[in-house]
Amino acid sequence: MKARKVRPRCLPFALSLLLSTTFLAHAENAPDAASLIAKGKYLAIAADCGACHTPPNQGDEMSGGYVISSPLGNIVASNITPSKTAGIGDYTEEDFAKAVREGINKQGQHLYPAMPYTSYAKITDADIHALYAYFMHGVKASDHRPPATDLPFPFNIRLSMALWNTLFADNKVFIPAQDKSEQVNRGDYLVNALAHCDTCHTPRNSLMGQVNDQALSGGSLGSWFAPNITPDKHSGIGNWSDEEIAQYLKTGHVAGKAQAAGPMAEAVEHSLQYLNDDDIAAMVAYLRQIPAVGQSSGASRESLGKPATDEAALRAVGHPDEGWKIYGSTCANCHQPDGSGNKLYPSLFHNTATGAPQADNLIATILYGVHRRVNGQDIDMPGFGPDALFTDRLTDQQIADVSNYVLKNFGNAQLTVTPEQVKTVREGGERPLIARLAQPAVWGSAAVVIIILLVVLISRSRRGKKHGA
């Protein structure tokens, strides 16, 4: 999946709308309408709206069409430009707030929580007002009509989300904690409302609701795994310095620690790199003081591994390790034979992807590669999965072999990757219970059970009548 490029948005056409009576009436408390639009634009970037709502291949800004893979099926992002025919041009501010905070559009349809309204519910009235001003007057209207989301039964019944919302959405606007500093409260607001970090980094239950008593301790994202970002020194980021956390948020890379790929790379590319230093510092301050969740002992994930020293010995073997053969022909040119990497490609030891307690991100990186653009520079690693060039494509067995070589030499040697695990990651990760229950075979089995029960009940009823019961 190609990451999209953020293009600078311009305000001149928006400024021509400042004579709109309605808009001026709503902007009366802002220094001026232009500053309100600018504020809304910054908030939209912090909320990462463009990453999902701007289509790939240089499509119109915020015009929808980006496909979001989920365990329930593909969800297509909608057009949120001020187009009156294809977008949200006829939304009032109340309609807009209800969609953003409650996940219910103007037509009364429930949105799927791929749109993180459970986090956006915390956005303040003032920020909703600025966002509305931006989307109505700072985004160019586009009449592009993306295809509608079409999930399998029963998830195509959008009303079913009402029950899910009752269980897992609270619709509470953010209230600063009186016992926290202004900086920590700002960080809380950014992490858990605008930037919605909790929606990825918090584990979910079998119904895909967040397990909030383990907030930010890591969660599955289908093929990828969002790691623990609590202050635990072994499983989380407790032994990262403030500067390292800030650098990672702004660039997606910290030498000897980690590099962003998959959804995190998109968050850095489209959102986090554009936040000001004060907001990044606030996020760091908040993450520093949340409860640590994780194991209490053992080596930290980024401390595992060391340079390989067995290349000469392996070359002398008539039938060397299959994983090493793939590593030597496919990976070593960039990551070096000893795994130490270079300026463009990270070291494979002292690396959270190889030292993690699960191999998902290592497998996903090999399958899909790494793509992010930071400060105008593209950081790319090719993927070797089903979308790779034929000459670069690796089978599930080959990916398992090279993963095991990397893990045993550079990372968490306790893990062993199987071809079945690679297949699972390639197909989108483990399916939660709620998705498995929706499979046709399950519904078919349930129907058979119901029919049998009905036959038994009818049979008993007839026997009862025959014997005068």
C-alpha positions as CSV (number, residue, x, y, z in Angstrom):
1,M,0.0,0.0,0.0
2,K,1.6,3.3,-1.1
3,A,1.8,6.1,1.4
4,R,0.3,9.3,0.2
5,K,2.2,12.6,-0.1
6,V,1.0,15.6,1.8
7,R,0.7,18.6,-0.4
8,P,0.7,22.1,1.1
9,R,-2.8,23.5,1.2
10,C,-3.5,27.1,0.2
11,L,-5.9,29.6,1.7
12,P,-6.5,32.2,-1.1
13,F,-9.7,30.6,-2.3
14,A,-10.9,30.3,1.3
15,L,-10.2,33.9,2.0
16,S,-12.5,34.8,-0.9
17,L,-15.3,33.3,1.2
18,L,-14.8,35.5,4.2
19,L,-17.8,37.6,3.3
20,S,-20.1,34.6,4.0
21,T,-22.5,36.0,6.6
22,T,-22.9,32.6,8.3
23,F,-19.1,32.1,8.5
24,L,-18.4,35.5,9.9
25,A,-21.1,35.1,12.5
26,H,-19.5,31.8,13.7
27,A,-16.0,33.4,13.6
28,E,-16.8,36.4,15.6
29,N,-14.8,35.2,18.6
30,A,-11.7,34.4,16.6
31,P,-9.1,37.1,15.9
32,D,-10.1,36.8,12.3
33,A,-11.5,34.2,10.0
34,A,-8.1,33.4,8.4
35,S,-6.6,32.5,11.7
36,L,-9.5,30.3,12.5
37,I,-9.0,28.4,9.2
38,A,-5.3,28.1,10.0
39,K,-6.0,26.7,13.4
40,G,-8.5,24.2,11.9
41,K,-5.9,23.2,9.4
42,Y,-3.3,22.5,12.1
43,L,-5.9,20.5,14.1
44,A,-6.8,18.5,11.0
45,I,-3.1,17.6,10.5
46,A,-2.8,16.7,14.2
47,A,-5.8,14.5,13.7
48,D,-4.3,12.9,10.6
49,C,-7.4,13.4,8.6
50,G,-5.6,13.6,5.2
51,A,-3.9,10.2,5.7
52,C,-7.2,8.4,5.2
53,H,-9.4,10.8,3.4
54,T,-7.0,11.8,0.6
55,P,-6.9,9.2,-2.1
56,P,-3.7,7.7,-3.3
57,N,-2.1,8.7,-6.7
58,Q,-2.4,12.4,-6.2
59,G,-6.1,12.5,-5.8
60,D,-8.0,15.6,-4.6
61,E,-7.3,16.5,-1.0
62,M,-9.8,15.0,1.4
63,S,-12.0,13.6,-1.5
64,G,-12.0,10.0,-0.2
65,G,-11.4,6.7,-1.8
66,Y,-8.5,5.4,0.4
67,V,-9.1,1.8,1.3
68,I,-8.6,0.9,5.0
69,S,-8.2,-2.8,5.6
70,S,-9.9,-4.1,8.7
71,P,-10.6,-7.6,10.1
72,L,-14.3,-7.0,9.1
73,G,-13.4,-6.1,5.5
74,N,-12.3,-3.1,3.5
75,I,-13.6,0.3,4.6
76,V,-13.5,3.1,2.0
77,A,-12.8,6.6,3.3
78,S,-15.5,9.1,2.4
79,N,-15.3,12.5,0.7
80,I,-15.1,15.2,3.4
81,T,-14.6,18.2,1.1
82,P,-17.3,21.0,1.1
83,S,-18.8,19.5,-2.1
84,K,-22.6,19.7,-1.8
85,T,-23.0,16.7,-4.1
86,A,-20.3,14.3,-3.0
87,G,-18.9,15.7,0.3
88,I,-20.1,17.4,3.5
89,G,-20.9,20.8,1.9
90,D,-24.5,20.8,3.3
91,Y,-23.4,19.8,6.9
92,T,-24.2,22.3,9.6
93,E,-21.6,22.6,12.4
94,E,-23.9,20.4,14.5
95,D,-24.0,17.8,11.8
96,F,-20.2,17.9,11.5
97,A,-19.7,17.6,15.3
98,K,-22.1,14.6,15.5
99,A,-20.1,12.8,12.7
100,V,-16.7,13.6,14.2
101,R,-17.6,12.8,17.8
102,E,-20.4,10.2,17.6
103,G,-19.7,8.6,14.3
104,I,-23.2,9.4,12.9
105,N,-23.4,11.2,9.5
106,K,-26.0,13.8,8.4
107,Q,-28.2,11.0,6.9
108,G,-28.3,9.3,10.3
109,Q,-26.0,6.4,9.3
110,H,-23.5,5.0,11.7
111,L,-19.9,5.3,10.7
112,Y,-17.4,2.4,11.3
113,P,-14.8,3.0,14.0
114,A,-12.0,2.9,11.4
115,M,-12.9,6.6,11.6
116,P,-11.7,7.1,15.2
117,Y,-14.7,8.9,16.6
118,T,-14.2,7.1,19.9
119,S,-11.1,9.3,20.4
120,Y,-12.4,12.4,18.5
121,A,-15.3,12.4,21.0
122,K,-12.9,14.2,23.3
123,I,-12.3,17.1,20.9
124,T,-13.4,20.4,22.5
125,D,-16.2,22.6,21.2
126,A,-13.6,25.3,20.2
127,D,-11.6,22.9,18.2
128,I,-14.6,21.4,16.5
129,H,-15.5,24.9,15.5
130,A,-12.1,25.5,14.0
131,L,-12.1,22.2,12.2
132,Y,-15.5,23.0,10.7
133,A,-14.3,26.4,9.5
134,Y,-11.3,24.7,7.9
135,F,-13.2,21.9,6.2
136,M,-15.9,24.3,4.9
137,H,-13.6,27.2,3.9
138,G,-10.0,25.9,3.7
139,V,-10.5,22.7,1.7
140,K,-11.2,22.8,-2.0
141,A,-14.6,21.2,-2.9
142,S,-14.2,18.0,-5.0
143,D,-17.1,16.1,-6.6
144,H,-15.2,12.9,-6.6
145,R,-17.4,10.0,-5.5
146,P,-15.5,7.1,-4.0
147,P,-17.1,3.7,-4.0
148,A,-19.3,2.9,-1.0
149,T,-18.0,0.7,1.8
150,D,-19.5,-2.8,1.3
151,L,-18.8,-5.1,4.3
152,P,-20.1,-8.6,4.5
153,F,-23.3,-9.5,6.5
154,P,-23.9,-8.7,9.3
155,F,-21.5,-5.8,9.4
156,N,-23.2,-4.1,6.4
157,I,-26.0,-3.4,8.8
158,R,-24.7,-0.1,10.1
159,L,-27.3,0.1,12.8
160,S,-25.5,-2.7,14.6
161,M,-22.8,-0.1,15.4
162,A,-25.3,1.5,17.9
163,L,-24.9,-1.5,20.2
164,W,-21.1,-1.4,19.8
165,N,-21.1,2.3,20.6
166,T,-23.2,1.7,23.7
167,L,-20.6,-0.8,24.9
168,F,-17.4,1.0,23.9
169,A,-17.9,4.7,23.2
170,D,-18.5,7.3,25.9
171,N,-18.8,10.6,24.0
172,K,-17.1,12.5,26.8
173,V,-15.3,15.8,25.8
174,F,-11.8,16.1,27.2
175,I,-11.6,17.8,30.6
176,P,-8.1,18.8,31.8
177,A,-7.0,17.0,35.0
178,Q,-6.6,19.5,37.9
179,D,-3.6,17.6,39.3
180,K,-1.7,17.6,36.0
181,S,0.4,20.4,34.5
182,E,-0.8,22.3,31.5
183,Q,1.9,20.5,29.4
184,V,0.8,17.0,30.4
185,N,-2.9,17.9,29.8
186,R,-2.0,19.1,26.3
187,G,-0.2,15.9,25.7
188,D,-3.1,13.9,27.0
189,Y,-5.4,15.7,24.6
190,L,-3.1,15.2,21.6
191,V,-2.3,11.5,22.4
192,N,-5.9,10.4,23.2
193,A,-8.1,12.8,21.2
194,L,-6.6,14.5,18.2
195,A,-3.7,12.1,17.3
196,H,-5.8,9.1,18.5
197,C,-2.7,7.1,19.4
198,D,-4.8,5.0,21.8
199,T,-6.9,3.5,18.9
200,C,-3.8,1.7,17.6
201,H,-1.6,1.2,20.7
202,T,-4.3,0.0,23.1
203,P,-5.2,-3.8,23.0
204,R,-8.7,-4.7,22.0
205,N,-11.1,-7.4,23.2
206,S,-12.9,-10.0,21.1
207,L,-15.5,-7.5,20.1
208,M,-12.8,-5.0,19.1
209,G,-13.4,-2.6,22.0
210,Q,-10.4,-1.0,23.6
211,V,-9.1,-2.6,26.8
212,N,-8.5,0.8,28.5
213,D,-7.1,-0.6,31.7
214,Q,-4.1,-1.6,29.5
215,A,-4.0,1.7,27.6
216,L,-1.1,2.2,25.2
217,S,0.5,-1.1,26.1
218,G,0.3,-2.4,22.5
219,G,-2.3,-3.7,20.1
220,S,-2.7,-5.7,16.9
221,L,-3.4,-3.7,13.7
222,G,-4.0,-6.7,11.4
223,S,-0.7,-7.3,9.7
224,W,1.2,-4.9,11.9
225,F,1.5,-4.6,15.7
226,A,1.4,-1.2,17.4
227,P,4.0,-1.6,20.2
228,N,3.9,-0.8,23.9
229,I,4.5,3.0,24.4
230,T,4.1,3.1,28.2
231,P,7.1,3.9,30.4
232,D,7.9,0.2,31.0
233,K,11.7,-0.2,30.7
234,H,11.5,-3.6,29.2
235,S,8.4,-3.8,27.0
236,G,7.8,0.0,26.5
237,I,9.8,3.2,26.0
238,G,10.9,3.7,29.6
239,N,14.5,3.7,28.8
240,W,14.2,6.1,25.9
241,S,15.3,9.7,26.5
242,D,12.8,12.6,25.9
243,E,14.9,13.6,22.9
244,E,14.7,10.1,21.4
245,I,10.9,9.9,21.8
246,A,10.6,13.4,20.2
247,Q,12.9,12.5,17.4
248,Y,10.9,9.3,16.7
249,L,7.6,11.2,16.6
250,K,9.0,13.8,14.2
251,T,11.1,11.6,11.9
252,G,10.1,8.0,12.5
253,H,13.7,6.9,13.2
254,V,16.0,6.7,16.1
255,A,19.3,4.9,15.5
256,G,19.7,1.9,17.8
257,K,16.1,1.9,18.8
258,A,13.4,1.9,16.1
259,Q,12.1,3.0,12.7
260,A,8.5,3.6,11.7
261,A,6.8,1.4,9.1
262,G,3.2,0.6,8.1
263,P,0.5,2.8,9.8
264,M,3.1,4.5,12.1
265,A,5.1,5.6,9.0
266,E,1.9,7.1,7.6
267,A,1.2,8.9,10.9
268,V,4.7,10.4,10.9
269,E,4.5,11.4,7.2
270,H,1.1,13.0,7.2
271,S,0.8,14.3,10.7
272,L,3.4,14.1,13.4
273,Q,6.3,15.7,11.5
274,Y,4.2,18.8,11.1
275,L,3.4,19.3,14.8
276,N,5.2,22.2,16.5
277,D,7.9,21.4,19.1
278,D,5.8,22.4,22.0
279,D,3.1,19.9,21.1
280,I,5.7,17.1,20.5
281,A,7.2,17.9,24.0
282,A,3.7,17.8,25.5
283,M,3.1,14.3,24.0
284,V,6.5,13.2,25.4
285,A,5.6,14.6,28.9
286,Y,2.3,12.8,28.9
287,L,3.7,9.5,27.8
288,R,6.4,9.8,30.5
289,Q,3.8,9.9,33.4
290,I,1.2,7.3,32.4
291,P,1.2,3.9,34.2
292,A,3.9,1.5,32.9
293,V,2.4,-1.7,31.6
294,G,4.5,-4.8,30.8
295,Q,6.9,-7.3,32.1
296,S,8.9,-6.5,35.2
297,S,12.3,-8.0,34.1
298,G,14.3,-9.1,31.2
299,A,16.2,-7.4,28.4
300,S,14.5,-4.5,26.7
301,R,13.4,-5.2,23.1
302,E,15.9,-2.7,21.6
303,S,18.9,-4.1,23.5
304,L,18.8,-7.5,21.9
305,G,21.1,-8.8,19.3
306,K,24.7,-8.2,18.2
307,P,26.6,-8.1,14.9
308,A,26.8,-11.4,13.1
309,T,30.3,-12.9,12.8
310,D,29.5,-16.2,11.0
311,E,29.5,-15.1,7.3
312,A,32.9,-16.7,6.5
313,A,32.0,-19.9,8.2
314,L,28.6,-20.1,6.4
315,R,30.2,-19.5,3.0
316,A,32.5,-22.5,3.7
317,V,29.5,-24.8,4.3
318,G,28.3,-26.8,1.3
319,H,24.6,-26.4,2.3
320,P,24.4,-23.3,4.4
321,D,21.4,-22.1,6.3
322,E,18.5,-21.3,4.0
323,G,17.7,-18.1,5.9
324,W,21.3,-16.9,5.6
325,K,21.2,-17.6,1.8
326,I,18.2,-15.4,1.4
327,Y,19.6,-12.8,3.8
328,G,22.9,-12.7,1.9
329,S,21.3,-12.4,-1.5
330,T,18.4,-10.1,-0.6
331,C,19.1,-8.1,2.5
332,A,22.9,-7.9,3.2
333,N,23.6,-5.4,0.5
334,C,21.7,-2.7,2.4
335,H,21.7,-4.0,6.0
336,Q,25.3,-5.3,5.7
337,P,26.4,-8.9,6.2
338,D,26.8,-8.3,10.0
339,G,23.4,-6.6,10.3
340,S,24.9,-3.2,11.2
341,G,23.1,-1.2,8.5
342,N,24.3,2.2,7.3
343,K,23.0,5.8,7.1
344,L,20.0,4.9,5.0
345,Y,19.2,1.4,6.4
346,P,18.9,0.7,10.1
347,S,20.9,-1.8,12.1
348,L,19.0,-5.1,12.6
349,F,20.3,-5.6,16.1
350,H,19.3,-3.1,18.9
351,N,16.1,-2.7,16.9
352,T,12.5,-3.0,18.2
353,A,11.2,-4.8,15.1
354,T,13.6,-7.7,15.6
355,G,13.7,-7.6,19.4
356,A,9.9,-7.4,20.0
357,P,8.1,-10.2,21.8
358,Q,6.1,-10.9,18.6
359,A,7.5,-11.2,15.0
360,D,4.5,-9.4,13.2
361,N,6.4,-6.2,12.4
362,L,9.4,-8.0,11.1
363,I,7.3,-10.2,8.9
364,A,5.2,-7.3,7.7
365,T,8.3,-5.2,6.9
366,I,9.6,-8.0,4.7
367,L,6.2,-8.4,3.0
368,Y,5.3,-4.8,2.5
369,G,8.6,-2.8,2.9
370,V,8.9,0.7,4.5
371,H,7.7,3.9,2.9
372,R,7.7,7.3,4.5
373,R,8.6,10.8,3.4
374,V,10.0,13.1,6.1
375,N,11.5,16.6,5.6
376,G,11.2,16.1,1.9
377,Q,13.3,12.9,1.9
378,D,11.9,9.5,0.9
379,I,12.8,6.6,3.1
380,D,12.1,3.4,1.2
381,M,12.7,-0.3,1.6
382,P,11.1,-2.6,-1.1
383,G,8.7,-5.2,0.0
384,F,9.2,-8.8,-1.0
385,G,5.6,-10.0,-0.6
386,P,2.9,-10.6,-3.2
387,D,3.1,-7.1,-4.6
388,A,6.8,-7.2,-5.2
389,L,8.4,-7.5,-8.6
390,F,8.4,-11.2,-9.7
391,T,12.2,-11.3,-9.4
392,D,12.1,-10.0,-5.8
393,R,9.1,-12.0,-4.6
394,L,9.7,-14.4,-1.7
395,T,7.5,-17.3,-0.7
396,D,6.0,-17.7,2.7
397,Q,8.6,-20.4,3.5
398,Q,11.4,-18.1,2.3
399,I,10.1,-15.2,4.4
400,A,9.9,-17.5,7.4
401,D,13.5,-18.7,6.8
402,V,15.0,-15.2,6.5
403,S,12.9,-14.0,9.5
404,N,14.3,-16.8,11.6
405,Y,17.9,-16.1,10.5
406,V,17.4,-12.4,11.5
407,L,15.8,-13.2,14.8
408,K,18.4,-15.8,15.8
409,N,21.3,-13.6,14.9
410,F,20.1,-10.0,15.5
411,G,17.0,-10.0,17.7
412,N,14.7,-12.1,19.8
413,A,16.1,-15.6,19.4
414,Q,13.3,-17.1,21.4
415,L,10.9,-16.6,18.5
416,T,10.4,-19.0,15.6
417,V,8.5,-17.9,12.5
418,T,6.5,-20.5,10.5
419,P,5.1,-20.2,7.0
420,E,1.6,-20.3,8.5
421,Q,2.4,-17.2,10.5
422,V,3.6,-15.4,7.4
423,K,0.4,-16.4,5.6
424,T,-1.6,-15.0,8.5
425,V,0.2,-11.7,8.4
426,R,0.0,-11.6,4.6
427,E,-3.8,-12.1,4.8
428,G,-4.3,-9.3,7.3
429,G,-3.5,-10.8,10.7
430,E,-5.4,-12.9,13.2
431,R,-9.2,-12.3,12.9
432,P,-10.9,-11.3,16.1
433,L,-13.9,-13.3,17.4
434,I,-16.4,-10.8,16.1
435,A,-15.0,-11.3,12.5
436,R,-14.8,-15.1,12.8
437,L,-18.5,-15.3,13.9
438,A,-19.5,-13.5,10.7
439,Q,-18.0,-16.2,8.4
440,P,-20.6,-17.9,6.2
441,A,-19.6,-21.3,7.6
442,V,-20.5,-20.1,11.1
443,W,-23.8,-18.7,10.0
444,G,-24.5,-21.9,8.1
445,S,-23.7,-24.0,11.1
446,A,-25.9,-21.8,13.3
447,A,-28.7,-22.1,10.8
448,V,-28.4,-25.9,10.9
449,V,-28.4,-25.9,14.7
450,I,-31.5,-23.7,14.7
451,I,-33.3,-25.9,12.2
452,I,-32.5,-29.1,14.2
453,L,-33.8,-27.4,17.4
454,L,-37.0,-26.4,15.6
455,V,-37.5,-29.9,14.3
456,V,-36.9,-31.4,17.8
457,L,-39.3,-28.9,19.4
458,I,-42.0,-29.5,16.7
459,S,-41.6,-33.3,17.0
460,R,-42.0,-33.1,20.8
461,S,-45.0,-30.9,20.5
462,R,-46.7,-33.3,18.1
463,R,-45.9,-36.3,20.3
464,G,-47.3,-34.4,23.3
465,K,-50.6,-33.7,21.4
466,K,-50.8,-37.3,20.2
467,H,-50.6,-38.6,23.8
468,G,-53.0,-36.0,25.1
469,A,-50.4,-34.0,27.0
